[in-house]
């Protein structure tokens, strides 16, 4: 099967969020809580619990966690888009290395 995401552009949002004072928080949840303070549907306190859910085949909480990570990333990207110059966004693609 061919890799389907070769032309899909993305940027590492955490690199952009470094432009904000995150008080040494470097993880998605910590930065999100500090900068946006919005309620989330994440059933876990941290991603380590998501690994445990995966290993226990607990798919619904894992799905909620992953969807919440997507939402947090999106909201942080929207915040960065308002305050960080576009020239600081380093676009990449999802093509696997060596292909």
KEKE-3310 file (N, C-alpha, C; in steps of 0.2 Angstrom, whole numbers, plus 5000, padded with zeros to 4 digits):
npx = (5004:5003:5010:4998:5000:5009:5009:5004:5004:5012:5015:5026:5018:5022:5035:5031:5024:5034:5037:5029:5028:5029:5031:5041:5034:5032:5025:5010:4998:5001:5005:4993:4984:4989:4990:4977:4966:4954:4940:4942:4939:4946:4949:4960:4974:4987:4998:5003:4994:4986:4993:4993:4979:4978:4986:4977:4967:4957:4947:4938:4940:4953:4952:4945:4955:4964:4957:4955:4968:4970:4961:4966:4979:4975:4968:4979:4987:4979:4979:4993:4993:4987:4997:5010:5022:5020:5032:5038:5033:5037:5035:5032:5032:5022:5029:5037:5054:5067:5060)
npy = (4994:5011:5025:5037:5050:5059:5072:5080:5094:5099:5107:5108:5111:5113:5119:5131:5136:5138:5151:5158:5162:5148:5144:5134:5123:5109:5100:5095:5095:5102:5115:5118:5119:5130:5141:5141:5136:5129:5118:5100:5084:5074:5058:5055:5059:5060:5056:5044:5036:5034:5025:5014:5011:5008:4996:4988:4987:4996:5005:5016:5026:5028:5033:5045:5052:5053:5061:5072:5077:5081:5091:5100:5103:5109:5121:5127:5130:5139:5149:5152:5156:5169:5176:5174:5176:5172:5168:5160:5148:5132:5123:5106:5089:5074:5063:5047:5045:5042:5038)
npz = (5000:4996:5004:5010:5014:5008:5002:5011:5021:5036:5052:5066:5080:5093:5092:5087:5098:5107:5106:5115:5133:5142:5154:5157:5153:5143:5137:5128:5135:5147:5141:5135:5145:5152:5143:5137:5145:5143:5145:5143:5134:5138:5145:5152:5163:5159:5145:5147:5153:5143:5135:5143:5142:5129:5129:5136:5128:5128:5120:5117:5128:5124:5110:5113:5120:5110:5100:5108:5109:5096:5095:5105:5099:5088:5093:5099:5088:5081:5090:5090:5077:5077:5084:5081:5069:5052:5045:5055:5055:5051:5038:5034:5027:5027:5022:5024:5030:5018:5007)
capx = (5000:5007:5009:4993:5000:5015:5008:5000:5009:5010:5020:5026:5015:5026:5040:5028:5022:5040:5037:5025:5030:5025:5034:5045:5030:5035:5020:5004:4992:5003:5005:4986:4981:4992:4988:4970:4962:4948:4939:4943:4935:4952:4948:4967:4978:4993:4998:5005:4988:4983:4997:4990:4972:4980:4988:4972:4962:4951:4947:4934:4944:4959:4949:4943:4961:4967:4953:4956:4975:4970:4958:4971:4984:4971:4967:4986:4989:4975:4982:4999:4992:4986:5002:5017:5023:5020:5038:5041:5030:5041:5031:5035:5027:5022:5032:5042:5061:5070:5055)
capy = (5000:5017:5030:5041:5057:5062:5079:5083:5098:5100:5110:5106:5116:5114:5123:5138:5138:5140:5158:5160:5160:5143:5143:5128:5117:5107:5095:5097:5096:5107:5121:5120:5121:5136:5146:5142:5134:5126:5111:5095:5078:5069:5054:5053:5065:5061:5051:5037:5032:5032:5019:5008:5010:5004:4989:4985:4987:5001:5009:5022:5031:5030:5037:5052:5055:5055:5066:5078:5079:5084:5098:5105:5105:5114:5127:5130:5132:5145:5154:5154:5160:5176:5180:5172:5178:5166:5165:5156:5141:5128:5117:5099:5084:5067:5057:5044:5046:5037:5036)
capz = (5000:4995:5009:5008:5016:5005:5000:5016:5024:5043:5056:5073:5084:5099:5090:5087:5105:5111:5106:5121:5139:5144:5161:5156:5152:5136:5135:5125:5140:5151:5138:5133:5151:5154:5138:5134:5150:5141:5147:5137:5135:5139:5151:5156:5166:5154:5139:5150:5154:5136:5133:5147:5139:5122:5131:5139:5123:5130:5114:5118:5131:5119:5105:5116:5121:5103:5097:5112:5107:5090:5097:5108:5094:5083:5096:5100:5081:5080:5095:5087:5070:5079:5087:5078:5061:5047:5043:5060:5054:5047:5035:5032:5024:5031:5019:5028:5028:5014:5002)
cpx = (5004:5005:5004:4995:5006:5015:5005:5005:5007:5016:5020:5024:5019:5032:5037:5027:5028:5040:5033:5029:5026:5027:5037:5040:5031:5030:5014:4999:4994:5002:4997:4983:4983:4990:4981:4965:4955:4947:4940:4939:4940:4950:4955:4970:4984:4993:5000:4999:4985:4987:4994:4983:4973:4982:4982:4966:4956:4951:4943:4938:4950:4957:4948:4950:4964:4964:4954:4963:4974:4966:4963:4976:4981:4971:4974:4988:4985:4977:4988:4998:4990:4992:5009:5017:5023:5027:5041:5038:5034:5037:5035:5030:5027:5025:5037:5049:5063:5065:5055)
cpy = (5006:5022:5036:5049:5061:5069:5083:5087:5098:5104:5108:5112:5118:5119:5130:5140:5140:5148:5162:5158:5154:5140:5136:5122:5116:5102:5098:5099:5102:5114:5123:5122:5129:5142:5147:5140:5132:5119:5106:5088:5072:5065:5053:5060:5066:5055:5044:5033:5030:5025:5013:5006:5006:4997:4985:4984:4991:5006:5015:5027:5033:5035:5044:5055:5058:5061:5073:5081:5083:5091:5102:5107:5110:5121:5131:5133:5138:5151:5157:5158:5167:5180:5179:5173:5171:5163:5161:5149:5138:5122:5111:5095:5078:5061:5054:5045:5040:5035:5042)
cpz = (5000:5001:5007:5010:5013:5004:5005:5021:5032:5046:5063:5077:5090:5098:5090:5094:5109:5111:5112:5128:5142:5151:5162:5155:5144:5133:5132:5130:5144:5148:5136:5139:5153:5149:5136:5140:5149:5143:5141:5139:5137:5145:5155:5158:5162:5149:5141:5151:5148:5134:5137:5144:5133:5124:5133:5134:5125:5125:5114:5122:5127:5114:5107:5117:5115:5100:5101:5110:5101:5091:5100:5104:5090:5086:5098:5093:5080:5084:5092:5081:5072:5081:5085:5071:5057:5045:5049:5059:5049:5044:5033:5029:5028:5027:5023:5025:5023:5008:4996)
residu = (UNK:UNK:UNK:UNK:UNK:UNK:UNK:UNK:UNK:UNK:UNK:UNK:UNK:UNK:UNK:UNK:UNK:UNK:UNK:UNK:UNK:UNK:UNK:UNK:UNK:UNK:UNK:UNK:UNK:UNK:UNK:UNK:UNK:UNK:UNK:UNK:UNK:UNK:UNK:UNK:UNK:UNK:UNK:UNK:UNK:UNK:UNK:UNK:UNK:UNK:UNK:UNK:UNK:UNK:UNK:UNK:UNK:UNK:UNK:UNK:UNK:UNK:UNK:UNK:UNK:UNK:UNK:UNK:UNK:UNK:UNK:UNK:UNK:UNK:UNK:UNK:UNK:UNK:UNK:UNK:UNK:UNK:UNK:UNK:UNK:UNK:UNK:UNK:UNK:UNK:UNK:UNK:UNK:UNK:UNK:UNK:UNK:UNK:UNK)
# end
